[in-house]
């Protein structure tokens, strides 16, 4: 038997509900990953950034593993290391090229002029040789001088002298005194810089020769050369000649030597003796003032964290954050199911949560105190945008996450929860931006009191928790300004309407309302009364009264397109609908909803207000024109009731439902010929019951008790509007009364 697989479901389009659920699921995953990424990025800073020098530790910190850290600077060892570094720099000597060039020139001159002297007479030779030696500053012994005059190997002697001179071209020559000084300083090598080429190379002190060493070295050089004639006389004469020609060719450079040694000394870092910290050793005790030593330990501990430690830390954070997200979803499911089903609201909560956590990580990693973590700002922002339940749920979750950010500090989480809760309480119902400053200040006061209480609980000195409390107070004040700055941006980005925006829309000078009063004054007056009814009813049942009032102002703006077709704006005795078919009249009436939506979109009204325009009739039946259509239709002709119903949707919120009821009640109350209290109450109950029976209230969360409260509120206000007045007498009646009174007085006198 072949297995048949039904693939028809692949051809079916995905439902809108499934897409929204998928979006919300992906949003939750994205929030989880974003928070974990934030913790991962900041994981290398959390140890160091949690405390600053001078802080008081509010908990014990133990070493999770053994490690070593650099201790205090050891002055003796540091001095020894710098001295050794300086000694390792060889003294700098400059090799003087002029010394070699001068000796080479003198040697050539000596042999050239000596050749001339040898040709002179015997009586003149000694005087000429003596003058030559004086000229070249050469002091030869008589024996060696006579050798150069008398030798038959003059040419060979000259070549041997030049050969020996060339062999000593790289020789390093110092005086006996200077070489002995190097030996006394235990200098084994020097740095020789050739001034002609600026090339430096190392030279061994043992290889440096002194003038007294030259005869021995020259004799050794000549004895090894096969071209130099044998005989001690020639070697001795050449050795003395080169000895007097070759001078010291090295000059010490103490200034640059000192600079190089200082640079070497400065390159040595201060030596810190390594200190070993054992696993589970107490690094910082509770109540202890943080010092540089503590910070060094914590910094080193952070550097020695292994990949396994980081993985364990992130695993723990991941588990806790996942649990918190699930708890938040459960709480929203119980208390704010409407927000849980709204992707836009969940995106707002997620973004504010991530932004707050990222800001908390930045503050924790900076020198700023952790009591400046902006939980009150997030709490007030969400309270104004989404209400107190969603704000409080998020605040509790954020306070726990902040404890993780602040190294599991319970006191920071508690202070954040206190400040955030106070911010929510005082920010609820805010209608002016200036009220946010008051809410922030009171949230800061609550944080101050909470931090002081925590300080007393931890038995800290008053000046410590007073300073921390001051930071908490400042946090609340700063949060109010942060909320004022971010609120317009969030309202625009997430298309949300707050009480502040509603109050701005309630201005009767709004262009749409001014157009309404000019084109449809009856509708304008009707909208004001509906607004009063809806506002009072919403206050009675705990709904948003300001939203209901503003929604009432704009719910009938579509009537400005054809105002004369609506009874409240009719100025002629004859209605324009008398010459129209009932279906056409119904179409004109129904179109005021569509026209209102188009006008609202043209003037960029928020979707919240557009919802009132779309939903203020729901899918109600236009009874009057439907009845007329029935009267004009034959019994066998089919009449579609849907043509006489508004397109809807039905009210989706308490406020929209209240406006629907207020609109119907206000319009019907005008038809009462004798608006007595009992008739008004009966009319209100009848209209609300009809809307309930017609299923217009099925999609909002109004209860029967709330409907009863709404009916009582409507009745009370309408009775006060239609109350009877005293009929004041006319002028003629007053005159007659005066005459009768005067006549009566005359009779009494008689």
C-alpha positions in Angstrom: 0.0 0.0 0.0 1.4 3.4 -1.0 1.4 6.2 1.5 -0.4 9.2 0.2 0.6 12.6 1.4 -1.8 15.4 1.2 0.1 18.5 0.1 -3.0 20.7 -0.4 -2.2 22.6 2.8 0.9 24.0 1.0 -1.3 25.6 -1.5 -3.5 27.4 1.1 -2.4 31.0 1.9 -1.2 31.6 5.5 -3.8 33.1 7.7 -3.2 36.6 9.1 -3.5 35.2 12.6 -0.7 32.7 11.9 1.5 35.4 10.5 1.0 37.6 13.5 1.8 34.7 15.8 5.0 34.0 13.8 6.0 37.6 14.1 5.5 37.7 17.8 7.5 34.4 18.2 10.4 35.8 16.1 10.3 39.0 18.2 10.7 37.0 21.4 13.6 35.1 19.9 15.2 38.3 18.7 14.8 39.9 22.1 16.4 36.9 23.8 19.4 36.9 21.4 19.8 40.6 21.6 20.0 40.5 25.4 22.5 37.6 25.4 24.6 39.4 22.8 24.6 42.5 25.1 25.7 40.4 28.1 28.4 38.7 26.0 29.8 42.0 24.7 30.0 43.4 28.3 31.1 40.2 29.9 34.7 41.3 29.8 33.9 44.5 31.7 31.5 43.5 34.4 34.1 42.7 37.1 36.0 46.0 36.7 33.1 48.2 36.0 31.0 47.1 39.0 33.2 49.0 41.5 35.4 52.1 41.7 38.1 53.2 44.0 36.5 54.5 47.2 33.3 52.5 46.9 32.0 50.4 49.8 31.5 46.7 49.0 28.0 45.6 49.7 28.7 41.9 49.4 31.6 39.5 49.7 33.5 38.7 46.5 35.5 35.4 46.4 37.9 34.1 43.7 36.2 31.5 41.5 39.6 30.1 40.6 43.3 30.5 41.5 45.2 33.2 39.8 48.2 35.6 40.3 48.2 39.4 40.0 50.9 42.0 40.1 51.3 43.4 43.6 52.8 46.6 44.9 55.9 48.1 43.2 59.2 46.8 44.6 61.5 49.9 44.5 64.7 48.0 45.1 64.1 45.4 42.4 62.9 48.2 40.0 66.1 50.2 40.7 68.3 47.2 40.1 66.6 46.4 36.9 66.9 49.9 35.6 70.6 50.0 36.5 71.2 46.7 34.8 69.4 47.9 31.7 71.6 51.0 31.7 74.7 48.9 32.1 73.8 46.8 29.2 74.0 49.8 26.9 77.6 50.0 25.6 79.3 53.3 25.8 79.4 55.1 22.5 82.8 56.0 20.9 83.2 57.9 17.6 85.9 56.6 15.3 87.8 59.6 13.9 88.6 59.2 10.2 91.0 62.2 10.3 93.4 60.2 12.4 93.9 57.5 9.8 93.9 59.9 6.9 96.5 62.0 8.6 98.8 59.1 9.4 98.5 57.8 5.8 99.4 61.2 4.4 102.4 61.6 6.7 103.6 58.1 5.8 103.5 58.8 2.1 105.2 62.2 2.6 107.9 60.7 4.8 109.0 58.1 2.2 108.7 60.6 -0.7 110.9 63.2 0.9 113.2 60.6 2.4 113.9 59.4 -1.1 115.1 62.9 -2.0 117.2 63.1 1.1 118.9 59.8 0.3 120.1 61.4 -3.0 121.7 64.4 -1.2 125.2 64.6 0.1 126.3 62.7 3.3 126.8 66.0 5.2 123.4 67.3 4.4 121.4 64.1 5.0 121.3 64.3 8.8 120.1 67.9 8.9 117.5 67.3 6.2 116.2 64.1 8.0 116.0 66.0 11.3 114.0 68.8 9.5 111.7 66.2 8.0 111.0 64.6 11.4 110.3 68.0 12.9 108.0 68.9 10.0 106.0 65.6 10.3 106.2 65.4 14.1 108.0 62.1 13.8 110.5 61.2 16.5 112.6 58.2 15.4 115.6 56.9 17.2 118.9 57.7 15.5 119.3 54.0 14.7 116.0 53.7 13.0 116.4 57.0 11.2 119.8 56.0 9.9 118.3 52.7 8.8 115.9 54.4 6.4 118.9 56.5 5.1 121.4 53.8 4.6 119.3 50.7 3.8 119.6 49.2 0.3 116.0 47.8 0.8 114.4 51.2 0.8 111.7 50.4 -1.6 110.9 47.1 0.2 110.8 49.0 3.5 108.3 51.5 2.0 106.1 48.7 0.7 106.3 46.9 4.0 105.3 50.1 5.9 102.3 50.7 3.6 101.3 47.0 3.9 101.4 47.2 7.7 99.5 50.5 7.7 96.7 49.0 5.6 96.5 46.0 7.9 95.8 48.4 10.8 93.0 50.4 9.0 90.3 48.8 11.2 92.3 49.0 14.4 90.6 50.7 17.5 93.2 52.7 19.3 92.9 54.3 22.8 95.4 55.7 25.2 96.5 53.5 28.0 94.6 55.6 30.5 91.3 55.4 28.6 91.5 51.7 28.1 92.3 51.1 31.8 89.3 53.1 32.7 87.1 50.9 30.6 88.6 47.8 32.2 88.0 49.3 35.7 84.4 49.9 34.8 84.1 46.2 33.8 83.1 47.3 30.3 83.5 44.3 28.0 82.4 46.1 24.8 81.8 49.5 23.3 79.7 50.8 20.5 81.9 52.3 17.7 80.3 54.7 15.3 82.2 55.6 12.1 81.7 59.3 11.6 82.3 59.1 7.9 79.5 56.5 7.3 77.5 56.8 10.5 77.6 53.0 10.7 77.8 51.5 14.2 79.3 48.2 15.2 80.2 46.6 18.5 83.8 46.5 19.5 85.3 44.3 22.2 87.4 46.1 24.8 89.9 43.3 24.6 90.5 44.1 21.0 91.3 47.7 21.5 95.1 48.5 21.2 97.1 51.2 22.9 100.2 52.9 21.3 102.6 50.8 23.2 101.1 47.7 21.6 101.7 48.9 18.0 105.4 47.8 17.6 104.6 44.3 18.7 101.5 44.1 16.4 103.4 45.6 13.5 106.3 43.1 13.9 103.8 40.3 14.0 102.1 41.5 10.9 105.4 41.9 9.0 106.7 38.5 10.1 103.6 36.8 8.6 103.9 38.6 5.3 106.0 36.6 2.7 106.9 39.7 0.7 108.5 41.6 3.6 112.3 41.1 3.7 113.5 39.2 6.8 115.5 40.9 9.4 114.7 42.4 12.7 116.1 45.8 11.7 113.5 46.5 9.1 110.7 45.3 11.3 111.9 47.4 14.2 112.2 50.6 12.2 108.8 50.2 10.5 107.2 49.4 13.9 108.5 52.6 15.5 107.6 54.6 12.4 103.9 53.4 12.6 103.9 53.8 16.4 104.6 57.5 16.1 102.2 58.0 13.2 99.2 56.1 14.5 97.4 58.1 17.3 94.2 57.4 19.4 91.3 57.2 16.9 88.4 56.8 19.3 86.6 59.7 21.0 84.1 59.0 23.7 80.6 60.5 23.4 79.3 60.8 27.0 76.2 62.9 26.2 74.6 60.4 23.8 75.8 57.5 25.9 73.9 59.0 28.8 70.8 59.5 26.7 70.8 55.9 25.5 71.2 54.6 29.0 68.4 56.8 30.3 66.1 55.5 27.5 67.0 51.9 28.4 66.2 52.7 32.1 62.9 54.4 31.3 61.8 51.4 29.2 61.9 49.2 32.3 58.4 48.9 33.8 58.2 49.1 37.6 58.5 45.6 39.0 55.5 44.3 40.9 56.0 41.2 42.9 53.4 38.6 41.7 50.8 37.8 44.4 49.0 34.4 44.3 45.3 34.3 45.0 43.9 30.8 45.8 40.5 29.6 44.7 37.6 30.6 47.1 39.9 33.2 48.7 38.1 36.4 49.9 39.0 39.2 47.5 36.8 41.9 48.8 34.8 41.8 52.1 31.4 43.2 52.6 31.6 46.8 54.0 35.3 47.2 53.0 36.4 50.3 51.1 37.6 49.5 47.6 41.3 50.2 47.0 43.6 50.0 44.0 44.8 46.6 45.3 41.2 45.3 45.1 40.7 46.7 41.7 44.0 45.1 40.5 42.8 41.7 41.8 39.4 42.1 40.1 41.0 43.2 36.9 43.4 40.3 36.8 40.6 37.9 37.7 38.7 39.2 34.7 41.7 38.8 32.4 42.2 35.2 33.5 38.6 34.1 32.8 38.7 31.2 30.5 36.4 30.4 27.7 34.7 27.9 30.0 34.1 30.5 32.6 32.6 32.9 30.0 30.5 30.0 28.6 29.2 29.1 32.1 28.4 32.7 32.9 26.5 33.2 29.6 24.7 29.9 30.1 23.4 31.1 33.4 22.4 34.4 32.1 20.6 32.7 29.1 18.6 30.5 31.4 17.5 33.4 33.7 16.6 35.7 30.8 14.7 32.9 29.1 12.7 32.3 32.3 12.1 36.0 32.7 10.8 36.4 29.1 8.4 33.4 29.6 7.2 34.9 32.9 6.6 38.2 31.2 4.6 36.5 28.5 2.5 34.6 31.1 1.8 37.8 33.0 0.8 39.6 29.8 -1.5 36.7 28.9 -3.2 37.0 32.3 -3.4 40.8 32.7 -2.9 42.3 29.3 -3.9 39.8 26.7 -4.7 42.7 24.3 -1.0 43.9 24.4 0.2 40.3 24.0 -1.7 40.0 20.7 -0.4 43.3 19.4 2.9 43.0 17.6 3.5 46.8 17.7 3.2 46.9 21.5 5.4 43.9 22.0 8.0 45.5 19.7 7.9 48.6 21.9 8.4 46.6 25.1 11.2 44.6 23.5 13.0 47.7 22.2 12.7 49.5 25.5 13.9 46.4 27.4 17.0 46.0 25.2 17.8 49.7 25.3 17.6 49.8 29.1 19.7 46.7 29.5 22.3 48.1 27.0 22.4 51.4 28.9 22.7 49.5 32.2 25.7 47.6 30.9 27.3 50.8 29.8 26.8 52.4 33.2 28.0 49.4 35.0 31.2 49.3 33.0 31.8 53.0 33.5 32.9 54.9 36.7 29.3 56.1 37.1 27.4 54.7 40.1 25.0 51.8 39.4 22.2 53.7 41.0 22.0 55.7 37.8 20.7 52.7 35.8 17.6 54.2 34.0 14.9 51.8 35.2 12.6 54.7 36.2 12.8 56.2 32.7 11.8 52.9 31.1 9.0 52.4 33.6 7.5 55.9 33.0 7.9 55.6 29.3 6.0 52.3 29.1 3.4 53.6 31.6 2.6 56.6 29.4 2.5 54.5 26.2 1.0 51.2 27.3 -0.5 51.5 30.7 0.5 50.5 34.2 0.2 46.7 33.9 2.6 46.3 31.0 4.9 48.9 32.5 5.0 47.1 35.9 5.6 43.7 34.5 8.5 45.0 32.4 9.9 46.9 35.4 10.0 43.8 37.5 11.8 41.9 34.8 14.2 44.7 34.1 15.0 45.0 37.9 16.0 41.4 38.0 18.1 41.7 34.9 19.8 44.8 36.4 20.8 42.6 39.4 22.7 40.4 36.9 24.3 43.5 35.3 25.4 44.8 38.7 27.1 41.5 39.7 24.0 40.0 41.4 23.5 43.0 43.7 20.1 42.6 45.3 20.1 46.2 46.6 20.4 47.6 43.1 17.5 45.5 41.8 15.4 46.6 44.8 16.2 50.3 44.4 15.4 50.0 40.7 12.1 48.3 41.4 11.1 50.9 44.0 12.0 53.9 41.7 10.4 52.3 38.7 7.2 51.4 40.6 6.9 55.0 41.9 7.6 56.3 38.4 4.7 54.2 37.0 2.3 55.3 39.7 2.9 59.0 39.3 3.2 58.9 35.5 -0.2 57.2 34.9 -2.8 59.6 33.6 -0.1 62.2 32.7 -1.7 64.8 30.4 1.1 67.4 30.3 4.7 67.0 29.6 5.6 69.1 32.7 3.8 66.5 34.9 6.6 64.1 33.9 9.1 66.2 35.8 7.0 65.8 38.9 6.7 62.1 38.4 10.4 61.8 37.9 11.2 63.8 41.0 8.8 61.6 43.1 10.3 58.5 41.6 13.7 59.8 42.6 12.5 60.5 46.2 11.2 56.9 46.4 14.5 55.6 45.2 16.3 57.8 47.8 14.2 56.4 50.6 14.6 52.9 49.3 18.4 53.2 49.1 18.6 54.7 52.6 16.6 51.8 53.9 18.9 49.3 52.2 21.9 51.2 53.7 20.4 50.9 57.2 19.7 47.3 56.6 23.4 46.7 55.6 24.5 48.7 58.6 26.5 51.2 56.5 27.6 54.6 57.6 25.0 57.3 56.9 27.3 59.3 54.6 27.7 56.3 52.3 24.0 55.5 51.8 23.2 59.2 51.7 25.5 59.7 48.7 24.0 56.6 47.0 20.5 57.9 47.8 21.4 61.2 46.1 22.4 59.3 43.0 19.0 57.6 43.1 17.2 60.9 43.4 19.2 62.3 40.5 18.3 59.2 38.5 14.6 59.9 38.9 14.9 63.6 37.9 17.1 62.7 34.8 14.6 60.0 33.9 11.8 62.5 33.5 13.8 64.6 31.0 14.8 61.4 29.1 11.1 60.4 28.9 10.1 63.9 27.7 12.8 63.7 25.0 12.0 60.2 23.8 8.2 60.3 24.1 7.5 62.1 20.8 10.0 59.9 19.0 8.3 56.7 20.3 4.8 58.1 19.7 5.7 58.8 16.0 7.8 55.6 15.5 5.3 53.2 17.0 2.1 55.1 16.0 0.8 55.4 19.5 -1.3 58.1 21.1 -0.7 59.2 24.7 -2.8 61.4 26.9 -0.4 64.2 26.1 -1.2 63.9 22.4 -4.9 63.5 23.1 -4.9 66.7 25.0 -3.3 68.5 22.1 -6.0 67.0 19.8 -8.7 68.1 22.2 -7.9 71.7 21.3 -11.1 73.0 19.6 -8.9 75.2 17.3 -7.8 72.1 15.4 -8.4 72.6 11.7 -10.8 69.7 11.4 -12.9 70.9 14.3 -12.9 74.4 13.0 -14.1 73.1 9.7 -16.8 71.1 11.4 -18.2 74.1 13.3 -18.3 76.1 10.1 -19.9 73.5 7.8 -21.9 71.4 10.2 -22.6 73.4 13.4 -25.3 71.0 14.5 -22.9 68.0 14.2 -20.3 70.0 16.1 -22.7 70.6 19.0 -23.7 67.0 18.9 -20.1 65.9 19.1 -19.4 68.1 22.2 -22.4 66.6 24.0 -21.3 63.1 23.0 -17.8 63.9 24.3 -19.2 65.0 27.7 -21.4 61.8 27.9 -18.5 59.5 26.9 -16.0 61.2 29.2 -18.2 60.9 32.3 -19.2 57.3 31.5 -15.5 56.2 31.0 -14.5 57.9 34.3 -17.3 55.9 36.0 -16.2 52.5 34.6 -12.4 53.2 34.8 -11.7 53.6 31.1 -9.7 56.3 29.4 -12.0 59.3 29.6 -9.7 61.6 27.7 -9.4 59.2 24.8 -13.2 58.8 24.7 -13.8 62.6 24.8 -11.3 63.3 22.0 -12.6 60.3 19.9 -16.1 61.8 20.3 -14.9 65.2 19.0 -13.7 63.6 15.7 -16.2 60.7 15.3 -18.5 62.6 12.9 -16.1 64.7 11.0 -17.1 62.9 7.8 -20.4 64.8 7.9 -18.6 67.9 6.7 -18.7 66.5 3.2 -22.6 66.5 3.0 -23.8 68.2 6.2 -27.2 69.1 4.8 -28.2 65.4 4.7 -28.1 65.0 8.4 -31.0 66.1 10.6 -29.0 68.1 13.1 -27.7 70.4 10.3 -31.0 70.8 8.4 -32.0 74.5 8.1 -35.0 74.0 5.8 -38.3 72.7 6.8 -38.2 70.0 4.2 -35.7 67.2 4.5 -33.4 66.4 1.5 -34.1 62.7 1.9 -37.8 63.0 1.0 -37.0 62.9 -2.7 -34.4 60.2 -2.4 -34.8 56.4 -2.4 -34.3 54.8 1.0 -31.2 52.9 -0.3 -29.6 56.1 -1.6 -30.3 57.9 1.7 -28.8 55.0 3.6 -25.7 55.1 1.3 -25.2 58.8 2.0 -25.6 58.3 5.7 -23.2 55.3 5.7 -20.6 57.2 3.6 -19.9 59.7 6.4 -17.9 57.0 8.1 -15.7 56.5 5.0 -15.4 60.3 4.4 -14.4 60.7 8.0 -11.6 58.1 7.8 -10.3 59.8 4.6 -10.3 63.2 6.3 -8.5 61.8 9.4 -5.8 60.3 7.2 -5.5 63.5 5.3 -4.8 65.4 8.5 -2.5 62.7 9.8 -4.7 61.8 12.8 -3.5 58.8 14.8 -5.0 55.4 14.1 -6.5 55.4 17.6 -8.8 58.3 16.6 -9.5 56.7 13.2 -10.8 53.7 15.1 -13.5 55.8 16.7 -14.6 57.1 13.3 -14.8 53.5 11.9 -16.4 51.9 15.0 -18.8 54.6 16.4 -21.7 52.9 14.6 -20.3 49.4 14.5 -22.5 47.4 12.1 -25.7 49.0 13.3 -28.9 49.0 11.2 -30.2 52.4 9.9 -33.7 51.7 11.2 -35.5 54.7 9.7 -34.5 54.2 6.1 -34.8 50.4 6.4 -38.4 50.9 7.6 -39.1 53.2 4.7 -37.6 50.7 2.3 -39.8 47.9 3.8 -42.9 50.1 3.3 -42.0 50.8 -0.4 -41.1 47.2 -1.2 -43.6 44.5 -2.3 -43.9 41.5 -0.1 -42.6 39.2 -2.7 -39.5 41.4 -3.4 -36.4 40.5 -1.4 -34.8 43.4 0.6 -31.1 42.9 1.7 -30.8 44.2 5.3 -27.0 44.4 4.9 -27.4 47.4 2.5 -28.8 49.4 5.4 -26.1 48.5 7.9 -22.8 50.3 8.6 -19.7 48.5 7.4 -18.1 48.4 10.9 -16.1 47.1 12.5 -17.8 46.8 15.8 -16.2 48.6 18.8 -12.9 46.9 19.8 -12.4 48.9 23.0 -14.3 50.1 26.0 -13.9 53.7 24.9 -15.1 53.1 21.3 -18.2 51.2 22.7 -19.0 54.0 25.1 -18.8 56.6 22.2 -21.2 54.4 20.2 -23.7 54.3 23.0 -23.3 58.0 23.8 -23.8 58.9 20.1 -27.0 56.8 19.8 -28.4 58.1 23.2 -27.7 61.8 22.4 -29.3 61.6 18.9 -32.4 59.8 20.3 -32.8 62.1 23.2 -33.5 65.0 20.8 -36.7 63.2 19.7 -38.3 63.2 23.2 -41.2 65.6 23.3 -41.4 65.7 27.0 -37.9 64.8 28.4 -38.9 63.9 31.9 -36.4 62.0 34.1 -38.3 58.8 33.8 -38.6 59.0 30.0 -34.9 59.8 29.7 -34.0 56.8 31.8 -36.2 54.6 29.8 -34.8 55.9 26.5 -31.2 55.3 27.7 -31.9 51.8 28.9 -33.8 50.9 25.7 -31.0 52.1 23.4 -28.3 50.3 25.3 -30.4 47.1 25.4 -31.0 47.4 21.6 -27.2 47.8 20.9 -26.5 44.8 23.2 -29.1 42.7 21.5 -27.9 43.7 18.1 -24.4 42.3 19.1 -22.7 45.7 18.7 -20.9 45.2 22.0 -19.7 41.6 21.5 -16.1 42.5 20.6 -15.3 44.8 23.5 -14.8 43.9 27.1 -17.7 45.8 28.7 -19.5 43.9 31.5 -23.2 44.1 32.3 -22.3 46.0 35.5 -20.3 48.5 33.4 -23.3 48.9 31.0 -25.6 49.6 34.0 -23.1 52.2 35.3 -23.0 53.8 31.8 -26.8 54.0 31.7 -26.9 55.7 35.0 -24.3 58.2 34.0 -25.9 59.0 30.7 -29.3 59.5 32.4 -27.9 61.8 35.1 -26.2 64.1 32.5 -29.2 64.1 30.1 -31.6 64.9 32.9 -29.4 67.9 33.9 -29.4 69.0 30.3 -33.1 68.7 29.8 -34.1 70.0 33.2 -37.2 72.2 33.3 -36.7 76.0 33.8 -39.0 78.7 35.3 -41.0 80.6 32.7 -40.1 84.2 33.2 -43.0 86.8 32.8 -43.1 89.2 29.9 -42.8 93.0 30.3 -46.6 93.6 29.9 -47.3 91.0 32.6 -45.0 92.7 35.0 -46.7 96.1 34.4 -50.1 94.6 35.1 -48.8 93.1 38.3 -47.5 96.5 39.4 -50.9 98.2 38.7 -52.8 95.6 40.6 -50.4 96.0 43.6 -50.8 99.8 43.6 -54.6 99.6 43.4 -54.7 97.2 46.3 -52.6 99.6 48.4 -55.1 102.4 47.8 -58.0 100.3 48.9 -56.2 99.4 52.1 -55.6 103.1 53.0 -59.3 103.8 52.6 
